[in-house]
Amino acid sequence: MMKKIELRFRNVDDKIVKFELDNPVDPIDPVVVNEAMDTIIAENVFTSSGGDLLTKESARIVQQLVEEIELT
């Protein structure tokens, strides 16, 4: 099962911008995630087509199960 952490922010245009990181360290430490998101905003690490990131929207773990289908 593939696991990702999704960090979601609001930008200057009030649009949601998300960043996905594969294979996060388990278990997820909410304090570390929160601090990392604060740092991303404070240091203006990323920008988007709608401008700088202004606020944290949410963070979540996304798990995806991929099952191949055999073709004949």
N, CA, C, O and CB atoms as a CASP TS submission, in Angstrom:
PFRMAT TS
TARGET T0000
AUTHOR 0000-0000-0000
METHOD Language model
MODEL 1
PARENT N/A
ATOM      1  N   MET     1       0.852  -1.175   0.000  1.00  0.00           N
ATOM      2  CA  MET     1       0.000   0.000   0.000  1.00  0.00           C
ATOM      3  C   MET     1       0.898   1.238   0.000  1.00  0.00           C
ATOM      4  O   MET     1       1.817   1.358   0.810  1.00  0.00           O
ATOM      5  CB  MET     1      -0.970  -0.002   1.230  1.00  0.00           C
ATOM      6  N   MET     2       0.615   2.141  -0.914  1.00  0.00           N
ATOM      7  CA  MET     2       1.394   3.364  -1.005  1.00  0.00           C
ATOM      8  C   MET     2       0.826   4.415  -0.048  1.00  0.00           C
ATOM      9  O   MET     2      -0.385   4.625   0.013  1.00  0.00           O
ATOM     10  CB  MET     2       1.407   3.895  -2.455  1.00  0.00           C
ATOM     11  N   LYS     3       1.714   5.064   0.689  1.00  0.00           N
ATOM     12  CA  LYS     3       1.301   6.066   1.665  1.00  0.00           C
ATOM     13  C   LYS     3       1.970   7.389   1.319  1.00  0.00           C
ATOM     14  O   LYS     3       3.148   7.430   0.964  1.00  0.00           O
ATOM     15  CB  LYS     3       1.660   5.622   3.115  1.00  0.00           C
ATOM     16  N   LYS     4       1.199   8.476   1.429  1.00  0.00           N
ATOM     17  CA  LYS     4       1.704   9.827   1.199  1.00  0.00           C
ATOM     18  C   LYS     4       1.199  10.733   2.303  1.00  0.00           C
ATOM     19  O   LYS     4       0.167  10.471   2.922  1.00  0.00           O
ATOM     20  CB  LYS     4       1.275  10.361  -0.194  1.00  0.00           C
ATOM     21  N   ILE     5       1.943  11.807   2.542  1.00  0.00           N
ATOM     22  CA  ILE     5       1.420  12.861   3.395  1.00  0.00           C
ATOM     23  C   ILE     5       1.107  14.038   2.471  1.00  0.00           C
ATOM     24  O   ILE     5       1.902  14.400   1.603  1.00  0.00           O
ATOM     25  CB  ILE     5       2.446  13.261   4.547  1.00  0.00           C
ATOM     26  N   GLU     6      -0.050  14.613   2.678  1.00  0.00           N
ATOM     27  CA  GLU     6      -0.502  15.727   1.850  1.00  0.00           C
ATOM     28  C   GLU     6      -0.587  16.973   2.728  1.00  0.00           C
ATOM     29  O   GLU     6      -1.324  17.001   3.714  1.00  0.00           O
ATOM     30  CB  GLU     6      -1.884  15.413   1.177  1.00  0.00           C
ATOM     31  N   LEU     7       0.175  18.000   2.359  1.00  0.00           N
ATOM     32  CA  LEU     7       0.163  19.280   3.074  1.00  0.00           C
ATOM     33  C   LEU     7      -0.624  20.275   2.234  1.00  0.00           C
ATOM     34  O   LEU     7      -0.309  20.498   1.065  1.00  0.00           O
ATOM     35  CB  LEU     7       1.623  19.803   3.353  1.00  0.00           C
ATOM     36  N   ARG     8      -1.644  20.870   2.831  1.00  0.00           N
ATOM     37  CA  ARG     8      -2.520  21.778   2.091  1.00  0.00           C
ATOM     38  C   ARG     8      -2.462  23.172   2.712  1.00  0.00           C
ATOM     39  O   ARG     8      -2.580  23.341   3.925  1.00  0.00           O
ATOM     40  CB  ARG     8      -3.979  21.249   2.078  1.00  0.00           C
ATOM     41  N   PHE     9      -2.276  24.164   1.840  1.00  0.00           N
ATOM     42  CA  PHE     9      -2.141  25.571   2.241  1.00  0.00           C
ATOM     43  C   PHE     9      -3.127  26.420   1.458  1.00  0.00           C
ATOM     44  O   PHE     9      -3.643  25.993   0.425  1.00  0.00           O
ATOM     45  CB  PHE     9      -0.691  26.080   2.017  1.00  0.00           C
ATOM     46  N   ARG    10      -3.390  27.634   1.959  1.00  0.00           N
ATOM     47  CA  ARG    10      -4.135  28.650   1.197  1.00  0.00           C
ATOM     48  C   ARG    10      -3.134  29.696   0.736  1.00  0.00           C
ATOM     49  O   ARG    10      -2.230  30.090   1.474  1.00  0.00           O
ATOM     50  CB  ARG    10      -5.292  29.307   2.062  1.00  0.00           C
ATOM     51  N   ASN    11      -3.322  30.141  -0.524  1.00  0.00           N
ATOM     52  CA  ASN    11      -2.413  31.147  -1.074  1.00  0.00           C
ATOM     53  C   ASN    11      -3.070  32.523  -1.111  1.00  0.00           C
ATOM     54  O   ASN    11      -4.191  32.697  -0.632  1.00  0.00           O
ATOM     55  CB  ASN    11      -1.961  30.744  -2.481  1.00  0.00           C
ATOM     56  N   VAL    12      -2.371  33.493  -1.680  1.00  0.00           N
ATOM     57  CA  VAL    12      -2.856  34.873  -1.765  1.00  0.00           C
ATOM     58  C   VAL    12      -4.213  34.951  -2.459  1.00  0.00           C
ATOM     59  O   VAL    12      -5.062  35.754  -2.072  1.00  0.00           O
ATOM     60  CB  VAL    12      -1.844  35.744  -2.507  1.00  0.00           C
ATOM     61  N   ASP    13      -4.422  34.121  -3.482  1.00  0.00           N
ATOM     62  CA  ASP    13      -5.703  34.101  -4.212  1.00  0.00           C
ATOM     63  C   ASP    13      -6.790  33.316  -3.481  1.00  0.00           C
ATOM     64  O   ASP    13      -7.868  33.101  -4.035  1.00  0.00           O
ATOM     65  CB  ASP    13      -5.500  33.506  -5.596  1.00  0.00           C
ATOM     66  N   ASP    14      -6.525  32.881  -2.236  1.00  0.00           N
ATOM     67  CA  ASP    14      -7.453  32.096  -1.424  1.00  0.00           C
ATOM     68  C   ASP    14      -7.768  30.742  -2.070  1.00  0.00           C
ATOM     69  O   ASP    14      -8.863  30.207  -1.897  1.00  0.00           O
ATOM     70  CB  ASP    14      -8.745  32.881  -1.203  1.00  0.00           C
ATOM     71  N   LYS    15      -6.823  30.205  -2.797  1.00  0.00           N
ATOM     72  CA  LYS    15      -6.950  28.869  -3.403  1.00  0.00           C
ATOM     73  C   LYS    15      -6.132  27.887  -2.581  1.00  0.00           C
ATOM     74  O   LYS    15      -5.145  28.260  -1.946  1.00  0.00           O
ATOM     75  CB  LYS    15      -6.477  28.869  -4.901  1.00  0.00           C
ATOM     76  N   ILE    16      -6.553  26.631  -2.599  1.00  0.00           N
ATOM     77  CA  ILE    16      -5.807  25.588  -1.894  1.00  0.00           C
ATOM     78  C   ILE    16      -4.680  25.084  -2.786  1.00  0.00           C
ATOM     79  O   ILE    16      -4.876  24.775  -3.961  1.00  0.00           O
ATOM     80  CB  ILE    16      -6.742  24.418  -1.477  1.00  0.00           C
ATOM     81  N   VAL    17      -3.494  25.010  -2.190  1.00  0.00           N
ATOM     82  CA  VAL    17      -2.304  24.479  -2.855  1.00  0.00           C
ATOM     83  C   VAL    17      -1.860  23.279  -2.041  1.00  0.00           C
ATOM     84  O   VAL    17      -1.740  23.366  -0.819  1.00  0.00           O
ATOM     85  CB  VAL    17      -1.152  25.563  -2.977  1.00  0.00           C
ATOM     86  N   LYS    18      -1.613  22.147  -2.715  1.00  0.00           N
ATOM     87  CA  LYS    18      -1.199  20.971  -1.958  1.00  0.00           C
ATOM     88  C   LYS    18       0.142  20.451  -2.446  1.00  0.00           C
ATOM     89  O   LYS    18       0.490  20.535  -3.624  1.00  0.00           O
ATOM     90  CB  LYS    18      -2.254  19.875  -2.059  1.00  0.00           C
ATOM     91  N   PHE    19       0.877  19.909  -1.483  1.00  0.00           N
ATOM     92  CA  PHE    19       2.154  19.261  -1.741  1.00  0.00           C
ATOM     93  C   PHE    19       2.062  17.859  -1.181  1.00  0.00           C
ATOM     94  O   PHE    19       1.626  17.670  -0.045  1.00  0.00           O
ATOM     95  CB  PHE    19       3.351  20.054  -1.111  1.00  0.00           C
ATOM     96  N   GLU    20       2.470  16.870  -1.968  1.00  0.00           N
ATOM     97  CA  GLU    20       2.437  15.479  -1.537  1.00  0.00           C
ATOM     98  C   GLU    20       3.861  14.953  -1.422  1.00  0.00           C
ATOM     99  O   GLU    20       4.699  15.176  -2.296  1.00  0.00           O
ATOM    100  CB  GLU    20       1.609  14.613  -2.518  1.00  0.00           C
ATOM    101  N   LEU    21       4.111  14.257  -0.333  1.00  0.00           N
ATOM    102  CA  LEU    21       5.413  13.644  -0.100  1.00  0.00           C
ATOM    103  C   LEU    21       5.215  12.147   0.065  1.00  0.00           C
ATOM    104  O   LEU    21       4.394  11.713   0.874  1.00  0.00           O
ATOM    105  CB  LEU    21       6.117  14.258   1.149  1.00  0.00           C
ATOM    106  N   ASP    22       5.959  11.357  -0.693  1.00  0.00           N
ATOM    107  CA  ASP    22       5.847   9.901  -0.634  1.00  0.00           C
ATOM    108  C   ASP    22       6.559   9.346   0.597  1.00  0.00           C
ATOM    109  O   ASP    22       7.530   9.916   1.095  1.00  0.00           O
ATOM    110  CB  ASP    22       6.425   9.270  -1.906  1.00  0.00           C
ATOM    111  N   ASN    23       6.040   8.217   1.067  1.00  0.00           N
ATOM    112  CA  ASN    23       6.673   7.424   2.133  1.00  0.00           C
ATOM    113  C   ASN    23       7.079   8.240   3.359  1.00  0.00           C
ATOM    114  O   ASN    23       8.260   8.285   3.701  1.00  0.00           O
ATOM    115  CB  ASN    23       7.886   6.734   1.587  1.00  0.00           C
ATOM    116  N   PRO    24       6.125   8.881   4.022  1.00  0.00           N
ATOM    117  CA  PRO    24       6.468   9.657   5.220  1.00  0.00           C
ATOM    118  C   PRO    24       6.941   8.736   6.345  1.00  0.00           C
ATOM    119  O   PRO    24       6.601   7.554   6.386  1.00  0.00           O
ATOM    120  CB  PRO    24       5.256  10.490   5.689  1.00  0.00           C
ATOM    121  N   VAL    25       7.726   9.303   7.251  1.00  0.00           N
ATOM    122  CA  VAL    25       8.199   8.555   8.413  1.00  0.00           C
ATOM    123  C   VAL    25       6.998   8.165   9.261  1.00  0.00           C
ATOM    124  O   VAL    25       6.118   8.980   9.536  1.00  0.00           O
ATOM    125  CB  VAL    25       9.223   9.389   9.245  1.00  0.00           C
ATOM    126  N   ASP    26       6.981   6.910   9.665  1.00  0.00           N
ATOM    127  CA  ASP    26       5.865   6.395  10.465  1.00  0.00           C
ATOM    128  C   ASP    26       6.369   6.122  11.875  1.00  0.00           C
ATOM    129  O   ASP    26       7.444   5.536  12.001  1.00  0.00           O
ATOM    130  CB  ASP    26       5.254   5.098   9.828  1.00  0.00           C
ATOM    131  N   PRO    27       5.694   6.491  12.919  1.00  0.00           N
ATOM    132  CA  PRO    27       4.408   7.177  12.933  1.00  0.00           C
ATOM    133  C   PRO    27       4.570   8.676  12.651  1.00  0.00           C
ATOM    134  O   PRO    27       5.620   9.269  12.902  1.00  0.00           O
ATOM    135  CB  PRO    27       3.715   6.965  14.282  1.00  0.00           C
ATOM    136  N   ILE    28       3.519   9.248  12.134  1.00  0.00           N
ATOM    137  CA  ILE    28       3.496  10.677  11.836  1.00  0.00           C
ATOM    138  C   ILE    28       3.393  11.454  13.148  1.00  0.00           C
ATOM    139  O   ILE    28       2.549  11.158  13.994  1.00  0.00           O
ATOM    140  CB  ILE    28       2.311  11.034  10.882  1.00  0.00           C
ATOM    141  N   ASP    29       4.256  12.441  13.302  1.00  0.00           N
ATOM    142  CA  ASP    29       4.230  13.291  14.489  1.00  0.00           C
ATOM    143  C   ASP    29       3.538  14.608  14.115  1.00  0.00           C
ATOM    144  O   ASP    29       4.116  15.418  13.391  1.00  0.00           O
ATOM    145  CB  ASP    29       5.685  13.546  15.044  1.00  0.00           C
ATOM    146  N   PRO    30       2.316  14.830  14.594  1.00  0.00           N
ATOM    147  CA  PRO    30       1.571  16.039  14.243  1.00  0.00           C
ATOM    148  C   PRO    30       2.313  17.332  14.604  1.00  0.00           C
ATOM    149  O   PRO    30       2.169  18.333  13.902  1.00  0.00           O
ATOM    150  CB  PRO    30       0.228  16.022  14.932  1.00  0.00           C
ATOM    151  N   VAL    31       3.092  17.328  15.669  1.00  0.00           N
ATOM    152  CA  VAL    31       3.843  18.518  16.070  1.00  0.00           C
ATOM    153  C   VAL    31       4.887  18.852  15.006  1.00  0.00           C
ATOM    154  O   VAL    31       5.059  20.017  14.646  1.00  0.00           O
ATOM    155  CB  VAL    31       4.520  18.304  17.451  1.00  0.00           C
ATOM    156  N   VAL    32       5.581  17.837  14.508  1.00  0.00           N
ATOM    157  CA  VAL    32       6.605  18.041  13.478  1.00  0.00           C
ATOM    158  C   VAL    32       5.965  18.532  12.181  1.00  0.00           C
ATOM    159  O   VAL    32       6.498  19.430  11.529  1.00  0.00           O
ATOM    160  CB  VAL    32       7.393  16.733  13.226  1.00  0.00           C
ATOM    161  N   VAL    33       4.831  17.952  11.805  1.00  0.00           N
ATOM    162  CA  VAL    33       4.130  18.373  10.588  1.00  0.00           C
ATOM    163  C   VAL    33       3.700  19.833  10.713  1.00  0.00           C
ATOM    164  O   VAL    33       3.886  20.623   9.787  1.00  0.00           O
ATOM    165  CB  VAL    33       2.897  17.468  10.320  1.00  0.00           C
ATOM    166  N   ASN    34       3.133  20.180  11.843  1.00  0.00           N
ATOM    167  CA  ASN    34       2.686  21.549  12.091  1.00  0.00           C
ATOM    168  C   ASN    34       3.851  22.540  12.019  1.00  0.00           C
ATOM    169  O   ASN    34       3.736  23.599  11.403  1.00  0.00           O
ATOM    170  CB  ASN    34       2.002  21.642  13.459  1.00  0.00           C
ATOM    171  N   GLU    35       4.965  22.189  12.650  1.00  0.00           N
ATOM    172  CA  GLU    35       6.142  23.062  12.630  1.00  0.00           C
ATOM    173  C   GLU    35       6.712  23.187  11.219  1.00  0.00           C
ATOM    174  O   GLU    35       7.123  24.273  10.812  1.00  0.00           O
ATOM    175  CB  GLU    35       7.219  22.528  13.586  1.00  0.00           C
ATOM    176  N   ALA    36       6.738  22.095  10.478  1.00  0.00           N
ATOM    177  CA  ALA    36       7.243  22.126   9.101  1.00  0.00           C
ATOM    178  C   ALA    36       6.378  23.037   8.235  1.00  0.00           C
ATOM    179  O   ALA    36       6.901  23.815   7.437  1.00  0.00           O
ATOM    180  CB  ALA    36       7.282  20.702   8.503  1.00  0.00           C
ATOM    181  N   MET    37       5.061  22.944   8.389  1.00  0.00           N
ATOM    182  CA  MET    37       4.160  23.793   7.611  1.00  0.00           C
ATOM    183  C   MET    37       4.342  25.263   7.993  1.00  0.00           C
ATOM    184  O   MET    37       4.314  26.134   7.123  1.00  0.00           O
ATOM    185  CB  MET    37       2.694  23.363   7.826  1.00  0.00           C
ATOM    186  N   ASP    38       4.528  25.546   9.282  1.00  0.00           N
ATOM    187  CA  ASP    38       4.794  26.924   9.724  1.00  0.00           C
ATOM    188  C   ASP    38       6.076  27.461   9.088  1.00  0.00           C
ATOM    189  O   ASP    38       6.131  28.613   8.657  1.00  0.00           O
ATOM    190  CB  ASP    38       4.901  26.987  11.265  1.00  0.00           C
ATOM    191  N   THR    39       7.099  26.617   9.034  1.00  0.00           N
ATOM    192  CA  THR    39       8.382  27.015   8.446  1.00  0.00           C
ATOM    193  C   THR    39       8.240  27.285   6.955  1.00  0.00           C
ATOM    194  O   THR    39       8.796  28.254   6.439  1.00  0.00           O
ATOM    195  CB  THR    39       9.441  25.931   8.683  1.00  0.00           C
ATOM    196  N   ILE    40       7.496  26.429   6.266  1.00  0.00           N
ATOM    197  CA  ILE    40       7.267  26.620   4.828  1.00  0.00           C
ATOM    198  C   ILE    40       6.645  27.983   4.564  1.00  0.00           C
ATOM    199  O   ILE    40       7.042  28.682   3.632  1.00  0.00           O
ATOM    200  CB  ILE    40       6.361  25.504   4.266  1.00  0.00           C
ATOM    201  N   ILE    41       5.673  28.359   5.380  1.00  0.00           N
ATOM    202  CA  ILE    41       5.009  29.660   5.214  1.00  0.00           C
ATOM    203  C   ILE    41       5.955  30.804   5.611  1.00  0.00           C
ATOM    204  O   ILE    41       6.105  31.773   4.867  1.00  0.00           O
ATOM    205  CB  ILE    41       3.709  29.718   6.065  1.00  0.00           C
ATOM    206  N   ALA    42       6.582  30.690   6.768  1.00  0.00           N
ATOM    207  CA  ALA    42       7.412  31.777   7.299  1.00  0.00           C
ATOM    208  C   ALA    42       8.616  32.074   6.404  1.00  0.00           C
ATOM    209  O   ALA    42       9.004  33.232   6.246  1.00  0.00           O
ATOM    210  CB  ALA    42       7.892  31.428   8.701  1.00  0.00           C
ATOM    211  N   GLU    43       9.201  31.034   5.822  1.00  0.00           N
ATOM    212  CA  GLU    43      10.405  31.223   5.016  1.00  0.00           C
ATOM    213  C   GLU    43      10.087  31.330   3.526  1.00  0.00           C
ATOM    214  O   GLU    43      10.988  31.423   2.692  1.00  0.00           O
ATOM    215  CB  GLU    43      11.375  30.078   5.253  1.00  0.00           C
ATOM    216  N   ASN    44       8.796  31.316   3.205  1.00  0.00           N
ATOM    217  CA  ASN    44       8.352  31.458   1.818  1.00  0.00           C
ATOM    218  C   ASN    44       9.078  30.459   0.897  1.00  0.00           C
ATOM    219  O   ASN    44       9.603  30.814  -0.159  1.00  0.00           O
ATOM    220  CB  ASN    44       8.590  32.905   1.330  1.00  0.00           C
ATOM    221  N   VAL    45       9.081  29.203   1.348  1.00  0.00           N
ATOM    222  CA  VAL    45       9.811  28.143   0.655  1.00  0.00           C
ATOM    223  C   VAL    45       9.236  27.884  -0.733  1.00  0.00           C
ATOM    224  O   VAL    45       9.988  27.696  -1.690  1.00  0.00           O
ATOM    225  CB  VAL    45       9.785  26.858   1.476  1.00  0.00           C
ATOM    226  N   PHE    46       7.923  27.872  -0.851  1.00  0.00           N
ATOM    227  CA  PHE    46       7.257  27.597  -2.116  1.00  0.00           C
ATOM    228  C   PHE    46       6.347  28.758  -2.484  1.00  0.00           C
ATOM    229  O   PHE    46       5.921  29.527  -1.622  1.00  0.00           O
ATOM    230  CB  PHE    46       6.455  26.284  -2.040  1.00  0.00           C
ATOM    231  N   THR    47       6.062  28.871  -3.747  1.00  0.00           N
ATOM    232  CA  THR    47       5.047  29.815  -4.203  1.00  0.00           C
ATOM    233  C   THR    47       4.135  29.052  -5.154  1.00  0.00           C
ATOM    234  O   THR    47       4.412  27.902  -5.495  1.00  0.00           O
ATOM    235  CB  THR    47       5.688  31.083  -4.901  1.00  0.00           C
ATOM    236  N   SER    48       3.079  29.671  -5.569  1.00  0.00           N
ATOM    237  CA  SER    48       2.135  29.017  -6.477  1.00  0.00           C
ATOM    238  C   SER    48       1.693  30.026  -7.528  1.00  0.00           C
ATOM    239  O   SER    48       2.015  31.211  -7.434  1.00  0.00           O
ATOM    240  CB  SER    48       0.903  28.445  -5.700  1.00  0.00           C
ATOM    241  N   SER    49       0.964  29.562  -8.517  1.00  0.00           N
ATOM    242  CA  SER    49       0.469  30.480  -9.553  1.00  0.00           C
ATOM    243  C   SER    49      -0.469  31.526  -8.959  1.00  0.00           C
ATOM    244  O   SER    49      -0.685  32.578  -9.560  1.00  0.00           O
ATOM    245  CB  SER    49      -0.254  29.698 -10.663  1.00  0.00           C
ATOM    246  N   GLY    50      -1.027  31.241  -7.779  1.00  0.00           N
ATOM    247  CA  GLY    50      -1.913  32.185  -7.101  1.00  0.00           C
ATOM    248  C   GLY    50      -1.210  32.999  -6.043  1.00  0.00           C
ATOM    249  O   GLY    50      -1.861  33.626  -5.208  1.00  0.00           O
ATOM    250  N   GLY    51       0.131  32.999  -6.064  1.00  0.00           N
ATOM    251  CA  GLY    51       0.884  33.798  -5.109  1.00  0.00           C
ATOM    252  C   GLY    51       1.448  32.986  -3.962  1.00  0.00           C
ATOM    253  O   GLY    51       1.377  31.757  -3.953  1.00  0.00           O
ATOM    254  N   ASP    52       2.007  33.694  -2.997  1.00  0.00           N
ATOM    255  CA  ASP    52       2.641  33.059  -1.841  1.00  0.00           C
ATOM    256  C   ASP    52       1.626  32.290  -1.003  1.00  0.00           C
ATOM    257  O   ASP    52       0.427  32.566  -1.035  1.00  0.00           O
ATOM    258  CB  ASP    52       3.342  34.108  -0.977  1.00  0.00           C
ATOM    259  N   LEU    53       2.140  31.319  -0.254  1.00  0.00           N
ATOM    260  CA  LEU    53       1.311  30.567   0.682  1.00  0.00           C
ATOM    261  C   LEU    53       1.134  31.418   1.938  1.00  0.00           C
ATOM    262  O   LEU    53       2.095  31.976   2.467  1.00  0.00           O
ATOM    263  CB  LEU    53       1.952  29.170   1.024  1.00  0.00           C
ATOM    264  N   LEU    54      -0.116  31.508   2.407  1.00  0.00           N
ATOM    265  CA  LEU    54      -0.405  32.373   3.555  1.00  0.00           C
ATOM    266  C   LEU    54      -0.763  31.625   4.824  1.00  0.00           C
ATOM    267  O   LEU    54      -0.311  31.987   5.910  1.00  0.00           O
ATOM    268  CB  LEU    54      -1.514  33.296   3.215  1.00  0.00           C
ATOM    269  N   THR    55      -1.581  30.575   4.692  1.00  0.00           N
ATOM    270  CA  THR    55      -2.062  29.861   5.886  1.00  0.00           C
ATOM    271  C   THR    55      -2.087  28.358   5.654  1.00  0.00           C
ATOM    272  O   THR    55      -2.106  27.876   4.521  1.00  0.00           O
ATOM    273  CB  THR    55      -3.464  30.351   6.279  1.00  0.00           C
ATOM    274  N   LYS    56      -2.085  27.633   6.775  1.00  0.00           N
ATOM    275  CA  LYS    56      -2.228  26.176   6.717  1.00  0.00           C
ATOM    276  C   LYS    56      -3.713  25.858   6.571  1.00  0.00           C
ATOM    277  O   LYS    56      -4.550  26.446   7.256  1.00  0.00           O
ATOM    278  CB  LYS    56      -1.620  25.483   7.998  1.00  0.00           C
ATOM    279  N   GLU    57      -4.030  24.939   5.690  1.00  0.00           N
ATOM    280  CA  GLU    57      -5.410  24.484   5.516  1.00  0.00           C
ATOM    281  C   GLU    57      -5.599  23.149   6.237  1.00  0.00           C
ATOM    282  O   GLU    57      -6.509  23.003   7.054  1.00  0.00           O
ATOM    283  CB  GLU    57      -5.766  24.348   4.002  1.00  0.00           C
ATOM    284  N   SER    58      -4.730  22.170   5.931  1.00  0.00           N
ATOM    285  CA  SER    58      -4.839  20.849   6.558  1.00  0.00           C
ATOM    286  C   SER    58      -3.622  20.016   6.190  1.00  0.00           C
ATOM    287  O   SER    58      -2.838  20.374   5.312  1.00  0.00           O
ATOM    288  CB  SER    58      -6.147  20.128   6.124  1.00  0.00           C
ATOM    289  N   ALA    59      -3.489  18.906   6.879  1.00  0.00           N
ATOM    290  CA  ALA    59      -2.480  17.905   6.554  1.00  0.00           C
ATOM    291  C   ALA    59      -3.149  16.555   6.749  1.00  0.00           C
ATOM    292  O   ALA    59      -3.934  16.367   7.678  1.00  0.00           O
ATOM    293  CB  ALA    59      -1.176  18.054   7.449  1.00  0.00           C
ATOM    294  N   ARG    60      -2.832  15.616   5.862  1.00  0.00           N
ATOM    295  CA  ARG    60      -3.473  14.309   5.985  1.00  0.00           C
ATOM    296  C   ARG    60      -2.610  13.230   5.356  1.00  0.00           C
ATOM    297  O   ARG    60      -1.768  13.487   4.496  1.00  0.00           O
ATOM    298  CB  ARG    60      -4.858  14.325   5.333  1.00  0.00           C
ATOM    299  N   ILE    61      -2.850  12.024   5.816  1.00  0.00           N
ATOM    300  CA  ILE    61      -2.188  10.847   5.261  1.00  0.00           C
ATOM    301  C   ILE    61      -3.135  10.252   4.234  1.00  0.00           C
ATOM    302  O   ILE    61      -4.322  10.061   4.499  1.00  0.00           O
ATOM    303  CB  ILE    61      -1.812   9.799   6.379  1.00  0.00           C
ATOM    304  N   VAL    62      -2.596   9.961   3.064  1.00  0.00           N
ATOM    305  CA  VAL    62      -3.384   9.357   1.993  1.00  0.00           C
ATOM    306  C   VAL    62      -2.771   7.995   1.703  1.00  0.00           C
ATOM    307  O   VAL    62      -1.578   7.890   1.419  1.00  0.00           O
ATOM    308  CB  VAL    62      -3.415  10.265   0.700  1.00  0.00           C
ATOM    309  N   GLN    63      -3.592   6.953   1.777  1.00  0.00           N
ATOM    310  CA  GLN    63      -3.128   5.606   1.465  1.00  0.00           C
ATOM    311  C   GLN    63      -3.852   5.122   0.228  1.00  0.00           C
ATOM    312  O   GLN    63      -5.064   5.286   0.085  1.00  0.00           O
ATOM    313  CB  GLN    63      -3.357   4.636   2.657  1.00  0.00           C
ATOM    314  N   GLN    64      -3.082   4.523  -0.661  1.00  0.00           N
ATOM    315  CA  GLN    64      -3.665   4.065  -1.917  1.00  0.00           C
ATOM    316  C   GLN    64      -3.241   2.623  -2.146  1.00  0.00           C
ATOM    317  O   GLN    64      -2.059   2.284  -2.080  1.00  0.00           O
ATOM    318  CB  GLN    64      -3.230   4.972  -3.109  1.00  0.00           C
ATOM    319  N   LEU    65      -4.209   1.806  -2.411  1.00  0.00           N
ATOM    320  CA  LEU    65      -3.944   0.411  -2.729  1.00  0.00           C
ATOM    321  C   LEU    65      -4.062   0.255  -4.232  1.00  0.00           C
ATOM    322  O   LEU    65      -5.109   0.530  -4.818  1.00  0.00           O
ATOM    323  CB  LEU    65      -4.924  -0.551  -1.978  1.00  0.00           C
ATOM    324  N   VAL    66      -2.982  -0.187  -4.849  1.00  0.00           N
ATOM    325  CA  VAL    66      -2.961  -0.364  -6.295  1.00  0.00           C
ATOM    326  C   VAL    66      -2.897  -1.857  -6.574  1.00  0.00           C
ATOM    327  O   VAL    66      -2.017  -2.558  -6.074  1.00  0.00           O
ATOM    328  CB  VAL    66      -1.753   0.394  -6.954  1.00  0.00           C
ATOM    329  N   GLU    67      -3.826  -2.329  -7.367  1.00  0.00           N
ATOM    330  CA  GLU    67      -3.862  -3.739  -7.721  1.00  0.00           C
ATOM    331  C   GLU    67      -3.880  -3.866  -9.226  1.00  0.00           C
ATOM    332  O   GLU    67      -4.796  -3.380  -9.889  1.00  0.00           O
ATOM    333  CB  GLU    67      -5.083  -4.443  -7.096  1.00  0.00           C
ATOM    334  N   GLU    68      -2.864  -4.522  -9.765  1.00  0.00           N
ATOM    335  CA  GLU    68      -2.739  -4.694 -11.213  1.00  0.00           C
ATOM    336  C   GLU    68      -3.814  -5.674 -11.714  1.00  0.00           C
ATOM    337  O   GLU    68      -4.180  -6.625 -11.023  1.00  0.00           O
ATOM    338  CB  GLU    68      -1.311  -5.204 -11.586  1.00  0.00           C
ATOM    339  N   ILE    69      -4.290  -5.422 -12.898  1.00  0.00           N
ATOM    340  CA  ILE    69      -5.249  -6.307 -13.564  1.00  0.00           C
ATOM    341  C   ILE    69      -4.504  -6.983 -14.699  1.00  0.00           C
ATOM    342  O   ILE    69      -3.912  -6.318 -15.550  1.00  0.00           O
ATOM    343  CB  ILE    69      -6.519  -5.520 -14.090  1.00  0.00           C
ATOM    344  N   GLU    70      -4.535  -8.296 -14.706  1.00  0.00           N
ATOM    345  CA  GLU    70      -3.850  -9.037 -15.742  1.00  0.00           C
ATOM    346  C   GLU    70      -4.605  -8.933 -17.046  1.00  0.00           C
ATOM    347  O   GLU    70      -5.795  -9.243 -17.110  1.00  0.00           O
ATOM    348  CB  GLU    70      -3.680 -10.491 -15.341  1.00  0.00           C
ATOM    349  N   LEU    71      -3.924  -8.500 -18.080  1.00  0.00           N
ATOM    350  CA  LEU    71      -4.537  -8.365 -19.393  1.00  0.00           C
ATOM    351  C   LEU    71      -4.155  -9.571 -20.250  1.00  0.00           C
ATOM    352  O   LEU    71      -3.033 -10.072 -20.179  1.00  0.00           O
ATOM    353  CB  LEU    71      -4.101  -7.039 -20.077  1.00  0.00           C
ATOM    354  N   THR    72      -5.099 -10.019 -21.048  1.00  0.00           N
ATOM    355  CA  THR    72      -4.812 -11.180 -21.913  1.00  0.00           C
ATOM    356  C   THR    72      -4.856 -10.799 -23.370  1.00  0.00           C
ATOM    357  O   THR    72      -4.639 -11.647 -24.236  1.00  0.00           O
ATOM    358  CB  THR    72      -5.803 -12.311 -21.650  1.00  0.00           C
TER
END
